[in-house]
Amino acid sequence: MKHAFIFGTTIFLSEQRTLTFVDGENSTEFLKVLSFYHHQQGTEDHVLSIDASITSASGDVIRINNNQLDAGPSFSLETSSNRLKVFQSGHAEPVLDVYQLDPHEYPHLSSFITKEIEAQHPDAVLTIKGNFHVGSTHFLIENEKMFIDSNGFANGVINAHHGIQLSVADRDI
């Protein structure tokens, strides 16, 4: 089964459910999808569930274990069946936002992303947004771009056969 992960306007297609940051020879798994949302007729729905390990822009460690937040009191987790958002008190934008799109939302995406979804038929399409750190590396993921430190990435299509591995100097994006 193939999954699509959208960061700004860059789409990664992979059979893996894990997001990893690679810095030279070191790699850090920072987000893993444990289960995708799936509506079940007549029984309880499967919900989007993740594990994550990131740091806020202010340096606070944030861990999510099977949708349970382990962070300081200034953080909160909002969940629905297909979305998780981590907020820091006093901030309007989430530190992390993981959202599984419903198929009726695909046409609202960029045309090249929609074409990839139509061509590759992933079983789930997720958007990842936020403003956080993995180790000392800053991630800022908005609607249009993903920044890893000061490097911006946009309008890319990556078939991530060995899982989604993000890097500051990624030449594939």
Order of alpha helices (4+ residues) and beta strands (2+ residues): beta-beta-beta-beta-beta-beta-beta-beta-beta-beta-alpha-beta-beta-beta-beta-beta-beta
